[in-house]
Amino acid sequence: METIQLNNEVSLSRIVQGFWRLHTWNVSPQELLDFMKECVSLGVTSFDTAEIYGNYQSEILLGQALALEPDFRSKIQIITKTGINKLNPNKPYTIKHYETTYDKIKSSCYSSLKKLNTNYIDVYLIHREDPFFNHMDAVKAFDELIEEGCIKSYGVCNYDPFKFDAFHTLSNFKCVTNQIEVSPLQFEHFNSGMLDLLQKYHVHPMYWSPLNGGNIFTSNDENIVNLRLVLERIAKKHHTSTDTIVYAWLLKHPVKGMVISGTQKISRLQNAINALQINLELEEWYEIYLASGQQILR
Ligand SMILES: NC(=O)c1ccc[n+]([C@@H]2O[C@H](COP(=O)([O-])OP(=O)(O)OC[C@H]3O[C@@H](n4cnc5c(N)ncnc54)[C@H](OP(=O)(O)O)[C@@H]3O)[C@@H](O)[C@H]2O)c1
């Protein structure tokens, strides 16, 4: 499996497994550990979660699985996130809001380490752009967490180019990724110039919801049906599956992003991995880019 080096300490597998939907899988810790081991045997060693996933339960489930075989931790990389306070019976909040203060980043990290049953996080991310963001507070918290050995790197999610540029510069260029939504149905970061800014800084994004949460295959929306027909035609030409073509489209972009698969099925994860062997022609890439009718060429 191809890996992407984020800094001197951390490399991630180009295909990452995500656990946003883990709480719906209904698996035991042993079944989850077995699933993760299968991922690793296929070369998918990097796993994405967040403090709030599964209403604060996802990290706990992962930690229970990791506790069953402590040696397994050294074979994988864990990405997790902070910065959102979600309503929950066990939390004191009255509304959902963002919080990216020094205290929140540090206390969230210590709590995630405990829940995940680990003593370090490979990539620690701010989950959403915070309008109340204090850059230097956040940098101080992250740098101290690195010093303490609690995290190996840090970055952001869902940032626009201005906010990414500001934070990356003020952190002394230590922001290792921007985790963003990109798919043949989601073009915000093409249009904003984010993918260009990341190339300028040699930073590799991580793409979430690459299949638009499965909508690419299930929606009856006319534009999505059009996209599906294009994908199916190109898949037939390459003797592969439709989802493999979506992944190949994402992986081909020069910014060299990592793709986070959200499936609970190893066969579908294998379809993502297969995409590393497919090199779409440029014209095919553009056919997919244009297929949903959202993008135009001038
Ligand atoms: N940073 C952020 O703000 C952010 C936000 C959202 C997500 N993420 C991360 O990104 C990861 C991936 O996001 P995602 O889960 O939305 O990814 P996704 O891969 O676009 O969607 C996964 C969903 O699509 C379904 N699916 C896949 N192939 C299908 C098919 N052929 N037909 C019907 N359904 C199909 C899967 O069902 P099966 O399980 O049955 O295959 C699963 O429910 C998350 O797990 C999380 O780690 C980050």
PDBQT file of the ligand as one rigid body, heavy atoms in Angstrom, charges set to zero:
ROOT
HETATM    1  N1  LIG A 301     -13.819  15.577   9.118  1.00  0.00    +0.000 N 
HETATM    2  C1  LIG A 301     -15.122  15.548   8.936  1.00  0.00    +0.000 C 
HETATM    3  O1  LIG A 301     -15.841  16.562   9.142  1.00  0.00    +0.000 OA
HETATM    4  C2  LIG A 301     -15.764  14.282   8.471  1.00  0.00    +0.000 A 
HETATM    5  C3  LIG A 301     -17.130  14.272   8.166  1.00  0.00    +0.000 A 
HETATM    6  C4  LIG A 301     -17.709  13.067   7.749  1.00  0.00    +0.000 A 
HETATM    7  C5  LIG A 301     -16.932  11.917   7.651  1.00  0.00    +0.000 A 
HETATM    8  N2  LIG A 301     -15.589  11.950   7.974  1.00  0.00    +0.000 N 
HETATM    9  C6  LIG A 301     -14.755  10.721   7.895  1.00  0.00    +0.000 C 
HETATM   10  O2  LIG A 301     -14.854  10.193   6.591  1.00  0.00    +0.000 OA
HETATM   11  C7  LIG A 301     -15.203   8.814   6.670  1.00  0.00    +0.000 C 
HETATM   12  C8  LIG A 301     -15.919   8.383   5.412  1.00  0.00    +0.000 C 
HETATM   13  O3  LIG A 301     -17.159   9.111   5.286  1.00  0.00    +0.000 OA
HETATM   14  P1  LIG A 301     -18.455   8.317   4.821  1.00  0.00    +0.000 P 
HETATM   15  O4  LIG A 301     -18.755   7.229   5.764  1.00  0.00    +0.000 OA
HETATM   16  O5  LIG A 301     -19.514   9.314   4.525  1.00  0.00    +0.000 OA
HETATM   17  O6  LIG A 301     -17.854   7.692   3.468  1.00  0.00    +0.000 OA
HETATM   18  P2  LIG A 301     -18.496   7.055   2.174  1.00  0.00    +0.000 P 
HETATM   19  O7  LIG A 301     -17.535   5.969   1.819  1.00  0.00    +0.000 OA
HETATM   20  O8  LIG A 301     -18.801   8.118   1.192  1.00  0.00    +0.000 OA
HETATM   21  O9  LIG A 301     -19.889   6.423   2.635  1.00  0.00    +0.000 OA
HETATM   22  C9  LIG A 301     -19.960   5.220   3.320  1.00  0.00    +0.000 C 
HETATM   23  C10 LIG A 301     -21.394   4.764   3.282  1.00  0.00    +0.000 C 
HETATM   24  O10 LIG A 301     -21.732   4.471   1.918  1.00  0.00    +0.000 OA
HETATM   25  C11 LIG A 301     -22.303   3.162   1.872  1.00  0.00    +0.000 C 
HETATM   26  N3  LIG A 301     -21.970   2.552   0.574  1.00  0.00    +0.000 N 
HETATM   27  C12 LIG A 301     -20.754   2.322   0.062  1.00  0.00    +0.000 A 
HETATM   28  N4  LIG A 301     -20.844   1.739  -1.149  1.00  0.00    +0.000 NA
HETATM   29  C13 LIG A 301     -22.170   1.598  -1.398  1.00  0.00    +0.000 A 
HETATM   30  C14 LIG A 301     -22.906   1.059  -2.477  1.00  0.00    +0.000 A 
HETATM   31  N5  LIG A 301     -22.300   0.533  -3.563  1.00  0.00    +0.000 N 
HETATM   32  N6  LIG A 301     -24.255   1.074  -2.403  1.00  0.00    +0.000 NA
HETATM   33  C15 LIG A 301     -24.888   1.596  -1.316  1.00  0.00    +0.000 A 
HETATM   34  N7  LIG A 301     -24.230   2.109  -0.254  1.00  0.00    +0.000 NA
HETATM   35  C16 LIG A 301     -22.887   2.109  -0.286  1.00  0.00    +0.000 A 
HETATM   36  C17 LIG A 301     -21.642   2.413   3.015  1.00  0.00    +0.000 C 
HETATM   37  O11 LIG A 301     -22.429   1.301   3.377  1.00  0.00    +0.000 OA
HETATM   38  P3  LIG A 301     -21.699  -0.103   3.767  1.00  0.00    +0.000 P 
HETATM   39  O12 LIG A 301     -21.062   0.099   5.100  1.00  0.00    +0.000 OA
HETATM   40  O13 LIG A 301     -22.834  -1.056   3.783  1.00  0.00    +0.000 OA
HETATM   41  O14 LIG A 301     -20.690  -0.394   2.687  1.00  0.00    +0.000 OA
HETATM   42  C18 LIG A 301     -21.610   3.485   4.082  1.00  0.00    +0.000 C 
HETATM   43  O15 LIG A 301     -22.854   3.583   4.745  1.00  0.00    +0.000 OA
HETATM   44  C19 LIG A 301     -16.004   8.726   7.973  1.00  0.00    +0.000 C 
HETATM   45  O16 LIG A 301     -16.067   7.406   8.477  1.00  0.00    +0.000 OA
HETATM   46  C20 LIG A 301     -15.213   9.639   8.864  1.00  0.00    +0.000 C 
HETATM   47  O17 LIG A 301     -14.088   8.946   9.375  1.00  0.00    +0.000 OA
HETATM   48  C21 LIG A 301     -15.008  13.112   8.376  1.00  0.00    +0.000 A 
ENDROOT
TORSDOF 0
